[in-house]
Amino acid sequence: MKNPFLFYSEEEKTEYVTALCSVNRGVIAYIPVKGLADDIIGKSVNDVFSAGIIAQEIKALAKRRGVDISAYTDKDLPKFLDDATYSNDIIQKNLADTVVRKFGNRLGVILLTLKQGHKLNREARADWDSVHWDYWANIKTVILTGGLASGLLGRRFKEQILYVFDMAGEKPYNINLYDNGSHLGVMGCATLLPEDCFGAAVLDFGQTNLKRSVIRKRKGDISEFIQLRTRPSLYMELDTSNSEENHARALELHKYLVKVVADTCREAMGSGELCSNVVISIANYTVGNRLFKDRGGYAKLFNLTDEYGSLLAHDVSSVLHREIKVRLVHDGTAIALNFTDREDTICLSMGTAFGVGFTDINLSSCPCNS
């Protein structure tokens, strides 16, 4: 069926997605099986499942049960769930089991809600109509990526998803996991580089980290992937206002991103020749090089210009004294570009929030803009 979440820009000659595709905005109004996750009924997906919410749960239980988690930063706390599973400490193992079951059930309920499209859940989502629910009902495969889908944690979450569907008597999605999925966004962006681009800086601007890499190509194919040191995401407060304070924060964020991109290009030039193209996966919705003003910490950049990719390219070019062309790609779409040969498939990244990517999106006609 036609994908109702994809739109076409005549101006940019490319397909794109908007906040309409967001899973985070859904509300769990009804669960067909009692006792699975009754505490999330009436709540939005954004309020019940994310890396941050899981970290809060781990901290609360660890404090209550006297478990030492001081070796982990808040950002790394989900890794505790993997480590504790292999631990000889029965209290740690029980804590990890409790968290995995709770959030695995929540994840299963979220996917079950999308699959079944119950009347109450449809009524709770005013921006979707029947075609959007029907699309999710007919999807065959869900590819789970991101930090929460990797390693043993991802496999245990998959088990809970299948358990939830079994309890509801519903045929589950085909759930695919990728242990090394943290760089799928970068690798997806690399597919957009021109055939004659022998080397390029490719980045992933997430809500928590900025991943940086150098891609080398030979005869049009990727021949080398060089991972550079990750930088932290800064100035990521969520504020979509046009206030002077938010404009100032947007400017600080922009200066930081210019430095990160310029530094990445310099490091790339140090390991070989570099073409002028820079492709960036960003945690925002994009049309061409324009950002939307209603998603995450990068939304504030809309205060500077509605053509942010062009501004970034201009300022990085000024710093490096050479022409740089920047192309911005919605982060979920960047992941999905790795799976364009898959039909009836959706990519769902799990981290700071859910990200959605559609494998049938067509970006081939969209050139880099300087």
ABEGO torsion letter per residue (X at the ends): XBBAABBBBAAAGBBBBBAAABAAABBBABBABBGABAAABGBBAAAABBAAAAAAAAAAAAAAAGBBAAABBAAAAAAAAAAAAABABAAAAAAAAAAAAAAAAAAAAAAAAAAAGBAAAAAABAABBAAAAAAAAABABBBBBEAAABEAAAAAAAAAAAAAAAAAGBBBBBBBBBAAAAAAAAAAAAAABBAABABBBBBBBBAABBBBBBBBBBGGBBABBBBBBBBBBBGABBBABABAAAAAAAAAAAAAAAAAAAAAAAAAAAAEBBBABBBBBBBBBBBEABBBAABEAAAAAAAABABAAAAAAAAAAAAAGBBBBBBBBBAAAAAAAAAAABBGBBBBBBBABBBBBBAABBAAABBBBX
